[in-house]
Amino acid sequence: MTMVTKAVLLWIGSWLVGACCGYFVDDSKGLGRRFDGIGGLSGGGATSKLLVNYPEPQRSEILDFLFKPNFGASLQILKVEIGGDGQSTDGTESSHMHESWDENYQRGYEWWLMVEAKKRNPAIKLYGLSWAFPGWVGHGSGNPYKFPNDTATYIIKWILGAKRVYNLDIDYIGIWNERNYDIVYVETLKSMLQESGLGKIQVVVADGGWGVSKDVLKDPTFAAAVDIIGTHYPGTKTSNDSIKTNKPLWASEDYSTFNNNIGAGCWARILNQNYVNGFMTSTISWNLIASYYESLPYGRDGLMTAEEPWSGHYVVDNPIWVSAHTTQFANIGWNYLMHGYGVGHLDNGGSYVSLVSPDRKNFTMIIETMTHDHSVCIRPGLPPYKVVAQQAEFKLDGSLDGIQELHVWKTTLRYGGQLSNVFEREASIKPYLGMFTITLDPDQIYTLTTMVTGMKGSYSDPPPSKPFPLPYIDTYESYAEFSEAFNFAPQIGVWEVRKSSSPSHGMVNRQVLLSTPIRWCTKSQGTINIGGSNKWADVVVMTDVFIPSVNGSKGVFLSARVDRGGCDSDNAKGVFFMVYPNNNTFLVSTDFATKNVLKSGVLPKPFKLDTWYTLNLDVQGTDVFVFLDTTYLFHVNLPSNIKQGYVGYGTTSLGFADFDNLKIYSSGSVNESPRKDFNVEPDVLPLFEIHESQRL
């Protein structure tokens, strides 16, 4: 018996008699499923809104941390929302076709983001999915499946526009985010993709649950139209039916957890265990980057944070480096090893996965030991389990037994204010006779790899954090037509910078939505656009407004102290000053839905269509002063529960309305308050009695 044989038998024997913990890693037993990549999701909705106008070099640095290979997260898939003109979580994203006769590929920022991702990584895969649809798609029915050919045409035009205008090839296309799928529509879409020369695009169904697997198994025609089964927040588990389909299984949306170290632990655990437990070969984070106001729903649920374009401040949160443990050392097209031979659970808690390159020349293993309380994701619930310190012994076999050196990258996440060590290069491991031992403590991630390309990218510290600047003025003159104004986030409705018909108002911010979209959430027929700070209390806000006589909105409004956005925008509270040209009336309400009206009446002079006016609100403490043009109208007292929030503006119904020369000041200084500069016309009586001290 040779020394080699004795050593191997001794290792196996000690394991079989109960010594902890031995694991075979052997590619001769066959290969597992193909690795399809780790990704991030921009959209669902408007989650990258504040990234667009970051200053340089910070914007490029952020994009490098997300997409540049062997630098940061090195993401392999970018999933984006196909804008549908409806609220889809944190805002509204503009459609490329507001109406059936309208087609425009300059709208929105997902095109820009895909181009920037491709610049950094030409191999990155692109994936499009709808949350909302323009209303015309369903012919006003609210159902995108009622006319499947029209809906498929709408999606195909988005794909073709991506190629024609930006030279972007879309790799995957979804159906309707977290809503019921329709078999006829899926089959129609697949057929029309093939007829359009887009047969290489893979269809992901259904971006919801695993239930679609039953239909795949019983319907061969439907099965042929489904390339990938994508589920959301699976809790690392799949279904037996899904495995039986032999389709690639993806966690096509997952994570959605605050990006502190618990979020990093969540991400580490599911990246491994989605395959260990659920055979899922791709996991995509919602969201890609927290570039939306933090007080909107699911604040900071991105892989990193960039929510201050006015300061340039950003944070490379630890989920970036958790991603790197996989993405920098395994490429799309590699294969997992078989369960029990390189993939599995550790005996004392945690998991490990192993992958090999197609030519078997490179090998990577990722080990995680995330404890329960330090890796809880936002959903679903996580059953209790324990992780303790352990020594793990691995035996490489098959073509892997010749590996002489494994490069080591290590992360130790710490809690309670202790400093973490993230994505650090450690001393290499040199297996002896294919065997090696590694000591694992709780809340660690290890990558052991033959790849030598890993790198922890870095830049100099970004600028310090600053609050939203005041005074704030936007004249919209510097924007490209059809783009979105910076720093304000449409919550209901769609705003685009357009050319005004008035020579004195060059470029304006226009609400362009005319018909109700097929909604993902929210029900209001009004529109609202918010920005600034949710902590603002005493502000002066003014804007010029114009309602056209053709397709114009029924009214416009200006607001302050708006307390919310997202899918609950219908229920926003604040102070809302609304004017209605049809009957020349106004109202002031403490809610967007106008259920709590403080004051209403007739304006002292006509508010005409096709005419520019200036609305102004001056909010200080519980006092609200309201102006129209240079006329001081009235004062109202706010209830004490309307304390602070964003500035907003919008329309009382769908329809065109132009906004220009937005100005926001602090109301704490008389010098900054427009009350100081407004002339009170003596022949115009206030709408109710006020003290002279209020008539400033």
Summary of the structure (lengths in Angstrom):
residues: 696
radius of gyration: 28.5
end to end distance: 101.8
largest distance: 112.5
contacts: 2540
relative contact order: 0.12
helix: 20%
strand: 32%
